[in-house]
Amino acid sequence: MLPFQKYILKKIDKSNHNLIYQPNMYIIFYRLNADLQEYLLSNKSLYKWDFPNYPTDISFFKDGVCWLNSITHEEICNICVESEKEFDYLRSIGIEFLEKSFRQINEEEIITEII
């Protein structure tokens, strides 16, 4: 058993999603805690996370709203920041954004999930 499997909250089978057939394709939701956080942070690059050792295309939800989602093989990461202060803090610690300044997101851009 892989280290993160014991933290699974929900697993959705997407093998036949969007006219693409890929056997064993799932969206898996995990409960984040100190052990899982330490394990995920042991890999120093978001884009080196790949199954089976790390979840692929990882996303993080806060209160049912997607805060961060990634497409590992494309080296794409989207971060939904809630304020200019949060945007400025993330830039100050080295996060690079395509947009040069904070932009309030539109409701249709928000990804939500009931877990």
ChimeraX attribute file (.defattr): number of C-alpha atoms within 10 A of each C-alpha:
attribute: neighborCount
match mode: 1-to-1
recipient: residues
	/A:1	5
	/A:2	8
	/A:3	11
	/A:4	18
	/A:5	13
	/A:6	11
	/A:7	15
	/A:8	12
	/A:9	12
	/A:10	12
	/A:11	11
	/A:12	10
	/A:13	12
	/A:14	15
	/A:15	15
	/A:16	12
	/A:17	11
	/A:18	7
	/A:19	7
	/A:20	9
	/A:21	11
	/A:22	11
	/A:23	10
	/A:24	10
	/A:25	13
	/A:26	14
	/A:27	15
	/A:28	16
	/A:29	19
	/A:30	19
	/A:31	14
	/A:32	16
	/A:33	9
	/A:34	8
	/A:35	11
	/A:36	17
	/A:37	12
	/A:38	11
	/A:39	12
	/A:40	18
	/A:41	10
	/A:42	9
	/A:43	13
	/A:44	9
	/A:45	10
	/A:46	19
	/A:47	18
	/A:48	15
	/A:49	18
	/A:50	14
	/A:51	9
	/A:52	8
	/A:53	13
	/A:54	17
	/A:55	18
	/A:56	18
	/A:57	20
	/A:58	19
	/A:59	18
	/A:60	16
	/A:61	18
	/A:62	10
	/A:63	10
	/A:64	12
	/A:65	14
	/A:66	18
	/A:67	18
	/A:68	16
	/A:69	17
	/A:70	18
	/A:71	15
	/A:72	18
	/A:73	12
	/A:74	9
	/A:75	11
	/A:76	12
	/A:77	16
	/A:78	14
	/A:79	16
	/A:80	18
	/A:81	17
	/A:82	13
	/A:83	12
	/A:84	13
	/A:85	11
	/A:86	13
	/A:87	19
	/A:88	14
	/A:89	12
	/A:90	15
	/A:91	14
	/A:92	10
	/A:93	8
	/A:94	8
	/A:95	11
	/A:96	10
	/A:97	14
	/A:98	6
	/A:99	7
	/A:100	9
	/A:101	11
	/A:102	15
	/A:103	13
	/A:104	11
	/A:105	11
	/A:106	7
	/A:107	7
	/A:108	6
	/A:109	9
	/A:110	11
	/A:111	14
	/A:112	13
	/A:113	11
	/A:114	7
	/A:115	11
